[in-house]
């Protein structure tokens, strides 16, 4: 009887153990320690550990036996590497070039000022001659019949545009350079200095050309041929004086620099 009871109790214990094992959830398998990438020991950590240069290098790992093994290098791409903290993308270079300022055309008001100055110069020019007063009166009256738009277009095209273009300015700079600092080849190509007789002949030729072509034919017809020749002859003789010619050239140069700077 007792043996039958003990067998029954043993079977009950076995069945309870089986049922408890069936009710217990299955645990996850133990991970393989060989696949874990652990940091190196504190004594083996280099000074530049963690930098971008060491990220791609295989780090040693600790096996379960305590032996350092080196993991095989992993394929990496430059796009996957983090950028250094102090690296910045290149900034676009700003364009500091200023746009070229277009020259403003000559206005009617400026043309009127230029006309007044021109007639004032011509009036003073004929004051040097024996021109009649009635002719100078006609000269002042003729100013009122001039078309300003025609004069403006003429000054703009033949004076301003022709002398301020890139080609014209480059030519003037080249002439100044050749005259101020000539090369030895240019010095050898220069003509020989003129003699006194040649200078006198050249002066007479220049005076004749100024008298014949110094004034427009229309102005010469109004003021008279004799008065025009007399006035231009006196102007030429005055410019032969060194002080007068130098003062005139410096005055024109100062006015030109003032216009350019303003």
Secondary structure, 3 states (H helix, E strand, C coil): CHHHHHHHHHHHHHHHHHHHHHHCCCCCCCCCHHHCCCCCCHHHCCCCCCCHHHHCCCCEEECCCCCEEECCCCCCCCCCCCCCCCCCCCCCCCCCCCCCCCCCCCCHHHHHHHHHHHHHHHHHHHHCCCCCHHHHHHHHHHHHHCCHHHHHHHHHHHHHHHHHCHHHHHHHHHHHHHHHCCCHHHHHHCCCCCCHHHHHHHHHHHHHHHHHHCCCHHHHHHHCHHHHHHHHHHHHHHHCCHHHHHHHHHHHHHHHHHHHHC
